[in-house]
Amino acid sequence: MQAMSNLRGYAPAEQGADEGRATAEQRYQMLLESSPVAIFHADLDGELVYVNRQWCEIAGRSLQRISVPTWCSVIHPDDFEVADGRLRRAFESGADFEEDFRVLTPLGEVRWVAVRSVPFGVTDERSVGRLGTMEDVSERHMAQEALERSEELHRSVIESMSEGIYVQAADGLLIESNPAAQRLVGAPSGDLRDVVVVREDGTSLLQRQFPAAVALRTGAPCAGLIVGVQDPVRGRRWLTASAQPLRRKNARRPWAAVCTFSDVTEQREVDRMKSEFISVVSHELRTPLTAIKGALGLVASGTTGVVSDDAQKLIHIAATNTDRLTRLVSDMLDLERIESGQIPLVLVDIDLGEILHEAITIMTPIAQREGVELVTDDTAVRVTVDKDRILQTLTNLLSNAVKFSPAGSSVFVDVDEQRTFEETRATIRVIDHGRGVPQDKLDDIFVRFHQVDASDSRTKGGTGLGLAICKNIVEEHAGDIWMEGTPDGGATCVFTLPLSRP
């Protein structure tokens, strides 16, 4: 009875175990199909035995599949040979597998996937299959490709530039340099620190004074430094060097500095020859012009005898053109001396109104002769300037305004303080009511020998250098100068000067 009882009890137990296994299999099947991870099972030959719903979605296959797809049907043709070979080697060796390759959907969409698989069901040290996952990593690959394209573009631009560039880290190490830097510096590194560097006066420049070192130490840009390096073939070369600090987000100190420089040897030589030529020609012209003007004055005064009216007219024409040529020579010499730095600024703290009234006093006789009134307001603005140079600027601008103003009009000089986010400056405006300056020539008006009308040099007696001289003087004072059109006619010349510091 007991045996029978045990036998009868055994059959239901075995039936329950089968039902439990079936339930577990259904549960695992449901888990696999609903998993957010793409899962596959491959046999010993690498052929796919099972893929879940997420795998089909990534591969672009229908969920109502009749049969399991093959790797050959999903791997991109360009990647199949490499990917298939690596898959098979991993399957044969029983090693873990991890590889990225492309799959091609039936609609022609290309996707990057990361495939990982491990052996399972090992018996007698041989794998009976592989269990793996597949992840869509298209966005990561697209980002990586975009980054590589950007880096390639960056490198191509840097290497093709004629300017020398090198990047120095805060710890002093050289990060990168381009071929132009290596060529200009004359060192394989392209680093200025690997060559002897001198100033314009021939003295050595210490490494702590190099632009990159200054930018790293101060955290501010260092620009426009002229340095000399010794080229073993071409001799001394002059470079203009600048450096810009590089900071990471929210960092106070720069982590590196990028130094750029270009060869200005030929430019400096051309400038030197030009300066010498202008200086020699100007000095050679000034002496005979003085003699000609004196001789014409003697003849016109009747010292050499009575001069007829026709001869007086010819003498007057000659004297007028001699004066014009003398002014041209003087302006050329002034401009050249200012540009070459031969006229050092003698800065003083002075009331701008004092300079302005002196300039108006000088120009009043000329303005009265032209029938033009000079008008200004009292001002108490104090500036730190070279008085003579600013007086020269004001008289040039007033002369220009009077020259182009009609009789009966006025030239007004306005002074105020212009406040910006960084500083406060004195702003001076010289306003006339003449013919004005066309909008397309407002920027060119300060170029040497440039005039709005080519006939002005004959009818107005100008040389085309006055505004160029004013521009150089103002910029020497760290100011700005520009021309504005006036809505009701005329022109306004504006320039700024630094205020005196208390």
Residue pairs with C-beta under 8 A, 6 or more apart in sequence:
32 39
32 50
32 52
33 52
33 53
34 53
35 52
35 53
35 54
36 54
37 54
37 133
37 135
38 51
38 52
38 54
38 55
38 57
38 58
38 133
38 134
38 135
38 136
39 51
39 52
39 54
39 55
39 131
39 132
39 133
39 134
40 48
40 50
40 51
40 52
40 55
40 117
40 131
40 132
40 133
40 134
41 48
41 49
41 50
41 51
41 129
41 130
41 131
41 132
42 48
42 49
42 91
42 117
42 129
42 130
42 132
43 49
43 129
43 130
44 91
44 126
44 127
44 128
44 129
45 91
46 71
46 84
46 87
46 88
46 91
46 130
47 70
47 71
48 68
48 69
48 70
48 71
49 68
49 129
50 68
51 59
51 61
51 68
51 69
53 63
55 134
56 62
56 63
56 65
57 63
58 103
58 111
58 113
58 134
58 135
58 136
59 69
59 74
59 103
59 105
59 134
60 103
60 105
60 106
60 107
60 109
60 111
61 69
61 74
61 105
61 106
71 80
71 83
71 84
71 87
72 80
72 84
74 103
74 104
75 83
75 84
75 101
75 102
75 103
75 104
76 101
76 102
76 103
76 104
76 110
77 104
78 102
79 101
79 102
82 101
83 99
83 101
86 97
86 99
87 97
87 99
87 115
90 96
90 97
90 117
91 97
91 127
91 130
94 119
94 122
94 125
94 126
94 127
96 116
96 117
96 118
96 119
97 115
97 116
97 117
97 118
97 130
97 132
98 114
98 115
98 116
99 114
99 115
100 112
100 113
100 114
100 115
100 137
100 141
101 112
101 113
101 115
102 110
102 111
102 112
102 113
103 110
103 111
103 113
104 110
105 111
111 136
111 138
112 136
112 137
112 138
112 140
112 141
112 142
113 134
113 135
113 136
113 137
114 134
114 135
114 137
115 132
115 133
115 134
116 132
116 133
116 134
116 135
117 130
117 131
117 132
117 133
118 130
118 131
118 132
119 127
119 129
119 130
120 127
120 128
120 129
120 130
120 131
121 127
121 128
121 129
122 128
158 165
158 176
158 178
159 178
159 179
161 178
161 180
162 180
162 262
163 180
163 260
163 261
163 262
164 177
164 178
164 180
164 181
164 182
164 183
164 184
164 185
164 190
164 239
164 260
164 261
164 262
165 177
165 178
165 180
165 181
165 258
165 259
165 260
166 174
166 175
166 176
166 177
166 178
166 181
166 189
166 190
166 191
166 192
166 212
166 258
166 259
167 174
167 175
167 176
167 177
167 246
167 256
167 257
167 258
167 259
168 174
168 175
168 191
168 212
168 213
168 216
168 256
168 257
168 259
169 175
169 255
169 256
170 216
170 253
170 254
170 255
170 256
174 189
174 190
174 191
175 256
177 189
177 190
177 191
178 190
179 190
180 190
181 190
181 191
181 261
182 188
182 189
182 190
184 190
184 229
184 237
184 239
184 261
184 262
184 263
185 191
185 192
185 194
185 195
185 229
186 195
186 229
186 230
186 231
186 232
186 237
187 194
187 195
192 210
192 212
192 227
192 229
192 241
192 259
192 261
193 207
193 210
195 229
195 230
196 204
196 229
196 230
197 204
197 205
197 210
197 227
197 228
197 229
198 204
198 205
198 227
198 228
198 229
199 205
199 226
199 227
199 228
200 226
200 228
200 238
202 228
205 227
207 213
208 214
208 217
210 241
210 243
210 259
211 222
211 223
211 225
211 241
211 242
211 243
211 257
211 259
212 222
212 243
212 257
212 258
212 259
213 257
214 222
214 243
215 221
215 222
215 243
215 244
215 245
215 254
215 257
215 259
216 245
216 254
216 256
216 257
219 245
219 247
219 252
219 253
219 254
220 245
221 242
221 243
221 244
221 245
222 242
222 243
223 242
223 243
224 240
224 242
225 240
225 241
225 242
226 238
226 239
226 240
226 241
226 264
227 238
227 239
227 241
227 261
228 236
228 237
228 238
228 239
229 236
229 237
229 239
230 236
230 237
231 237
236 265
237 263
237 265
238 263
238 264
238 265
238 268
239 261
239 262
239 263
239 264
240 261
240 262
240 264
241 259
241 260
241 261
242 259
242 260
242 261
243 257
243 258
243 259
243 260
244 257
244 258
244 260
245 254
245 256
245 257
246 254
246 255
246 256
246 257
246 258
247 253
247 254
247 255
248 255
275 336
275 340
278 332
278 333
278 336
279 333
279 336
282 329
282 332
282 333
282 336
283 333
285 325
285 329
286 326
286 329
286 330
289 322
289 325
289 326
289 329
290 326
292 318
292 322
293 319
293 322
293 323
293 326
296 315
296 318
296 319
296 322
297 319
298 304
299 307
299 315
300 307
300 312
300 315
300 316
300 319
307 315
324 461
324 463
327 461
327 463
328 463
328 465
331 463
331 465
331 466
331 469
332 465
334 343
334 392
334 465
334 469
335 448
335 465
335 468
335 469
335 472
336 342
337 343
338 469
338 472
338 473
338 476
339 472
343 389
345 385
345 386
345 389
345 476
345 477
346 386
346 387
346 388
347 384
347 385
347 386
348 384
348 385
348 386
348 387
349 382
349 383
349 384
349 500
350 382
350 383
350 384
350 385
350 387
351 379
351 380
351 381
351 382
352 379
352 381
352 382
352 383
352 415
352 426
352 428
352 497
353 378
353 379
353 380
353 381
353 415
355 385
355 387
355 390
355 391
355 394
356 376
356 379
356 394
356 413
356 415
356 428
357 376
358 391
359 391
359 394
359 395
359 398
360 374
360 376
360 398
360 413
362 395
363 374
363 395
363 398
363 399
363 402
364 374
366 399
366 402
367 373
367 374
367 398
367 402
367 411
370 402
370 403
370 405
370 407
371 407
371 408
372 402
372 405
372 407
372 408
372 409
372 410
372 411
373 409
373 410
373 411
374 398
374 402
374 410
374 411
374 413
375 410
375 411
375 412
375 413
376 412
376 413
376 414
376 415
377 414
377 415
379 415
381 415
381 416
381 417
381 426
381 499
382 499
382 500
383 390
383 426
383 497
383 498
383 499
383 500
384 498
384 499
384 500
384 501
385 477
385 497
385 498
386 477
389 473
389 476
389 477
390 473
390 477
390 497
392 469
392 473
393 469
393 470
393 473
393 474
393 495
394 413
394 428
394 430
396 466
396 467
396 469
396 470
397 430
397 467
397 470
397 493
398 411
398 413
398 430
399 466
400 462
400 466
400 467
400 493
401 411
401 430
401 431
401 432
401 434
401 491
401 493
402 411
402 432
403 460
403 461
403 462
404 432
404 434
404 435
404 460
404 491
405 411
405 432
405 433
405 434
405 490
406 433
406 434
409 432
409 433
409 434
410 433
411 430
411 431
411 432
412 429
412 430
412 431
413 428
413 429
413 430
413 431
414 428
414 429
414 431
415 426
415 427
415 428
415 429
416 426
416 427
417 424
417 425
417 426
417 427
417 499
418 424
418 425
418 426
418 427
418 496
423 498
424 499
425 479
425 496
425 497
425 498
425 499
426 496
426 497
426 498
426 499
427 494
427 495
427 496
428 494
428 495
428 496
428 497
429 492
429 493
429 494
430 492
430 493
430 494
431 486
431 490
431 491
431 492
432 490
432 491
432 492
433 486
433 488
433 489
433 490
434 489
434 490
434 491
435 489
435 490
436 485
436 486
436 489
436 490
436 491
437 445
437 452
437 483
437 485
437 491
438 452
439 485
441 450
441 452
442 482
442 483
442 484
442 485
444 450
445 452
445 467
445 483
446 467
446 468
446 470
446 471
446 481
446 483
447 468
448 464
448 465
448 468
449 463
449 464
449 465
449 468
450 464
451 457
451 462
451 464
456 462
457 463
457 464
467 493
470 481
470 493
470 495
471 481
474 480
474 481
474 495
474 496
474 497
475 481
477 497
477 498
478 498
479 495
479 496
479 497
479 498
480 495
480 496
481 493
481 494
481 495
481 496
482 493
482 494
482 495
483 491
483 492
483 493
483 494
484 491
484 492
484 493
484 494
485 491
485 492
486 492
